[in-house]
Each structure stands twice: as structure tokens, then as C-alpha cells.
Amino acid sequence: MKVLYLIIILCFTNICFAQKIKSDLEKENLKGNVLSVTTTQRDTATNNIITKEIATYNNDGNLVSKIRYDSLFKGDTASMRIGYEYRNHRLVESVRYHTVKKSAVRSTYSYHTLENEVDQRDYTFRDNALLGSFLSKYDEAGNITKLTTYDMHNHIAMQTYYKYNHGNLVSEDRKPVNTEAYTITRAYDAMDNKMSETAPDARSKTKTTIYHYFNYDKQYNWLSMDEPGDNTRITERKIIYYQ
């Protein structure tokens, strides 16, 4: 009887944990049943496109594909493509193609239910050589709380710790093995959009980026955003919903 009870508890835990990882839409603070988001970054002086990204989602709110275009490329040539594969509503594999490097990375995902952990392993697509791996730990709300990064020799390269306030990621403590630790902090507006981010720059000096959102749709998802500290760029989104 005790064994049967334990099996029932384990099965129930599996179901619960499967629902405890936030969907990609939730991570991006996208509201409603979103089918796709096309994000375009333009130079305000020339109106030229700097980058363009098209993300497509399934009915679970998770990514199906992501295509990125850079200004370096002309026409319909994408600089990066990512495809995602799911089994029983869980991500099990993704493949990332890089046009410039003419290479691809295959990532596999396995789930350790009792520890609320997800193991991601990255391999070269051509010869299946291990590039590195990531072990993510989640809390009961589905937020990642710790990320351990391993190199190709399975040695720890970095540990990252995450803190939240009202479901929003406000602090990210990164502790690399071979370099100095640093912290990234974020603040949010009343609509849970990232309002500012403070992090070290290339010269290890603290830099704060401010985000200004305007032009929302009926689902209260932002459609336009700029950075007051950098008046040369504007980011625009076109969001399509499932009917």
C-alpha cells in the first residue's frame, strides 16, 4: 500500500512539475494567445533595418521557431534559425543554424522532476561533439532560480542565481569560475515590462539602460519601444494572435 501511495505521489509530482516551468510567452511578458511576434529594430536616422526577428509559438505558449535577420544580409537570407521539438508538452530538442559560421548546434533537454531541474546539453550538429551543458533549477512558481554552466569537459564554468519580486526577475548574480563575479539588476513598470537594466559594460563600469514603451495593442502588449539614452534606434513589434 505504501509503495502504491508513493507511485501516486510521484506521478502527481510529475504532472505538477510539467506545469511549473513558465512558458516562453510568460517569460517574455506576452499576454494573450500569441501565434507570432515579428520584432524589428530600425535606425531612426536612416530608417534602415538593423535586425529583424520572427518568433512563432504553439498553443502552449512555447516557441516553435525563431528566425533572425541582420543588416549584414540582403533579401531573405537569415543569419540564424532555431527550430524546437516537443514531446508531451515538454521541450526535448532544439536545433540552431548559423548562416555566417555555416554551422549548427543541437540541444537536448531532460527533466529531473523531484529536483525541479532541467538538463540542457549542446552538441555540434555534424559530429555530435559535446560543446557544453546547462543545469537549470526552478522554484514552485516556474521561475529559474539557479543556472550552472558546464564546459565541454563537464567542468563548472559559471553559476548564476536569480531573484524575483512579484514574478519579475530583479537580480541576476553571475559567478564565473575564471573571472570576477558581477550582478545584473532590473526594474519593471506597472505592466511588468522591463523598465531598466543595470550591468557592467565592456570596461567593467556600471551601465544602466532605460526602456521606454509606447503604442500598445488591445492585449496590452507593447508595439513600440526606444531607449532614451540612445536616440538612434527604435524597436517595433507586430503581434499576430491565434483566432
Secondary structure, 3 states (H helix, E strand, C coil): CHHHHHHHHHHHHHHHHHCCCCCHHHHCCCCCCEEEEEEEEEECCCCCEEEEEEEEECCCCCEEEEEEEECCCCCCCCCEEEEEEEECCEEEEEEEEECCCCEEEEEEEEEEHHHCEEEEEEEECCCCCEEEEEEEEECCCCCEEEEEEECCCCCEEEEEEEEEECCEEEEEEEEECCCCCEEEEEEECCCCCEEEEEEECCCCCEEEEECEEEEECCCCCEEEEEECCEEEEEEEEEEEECC
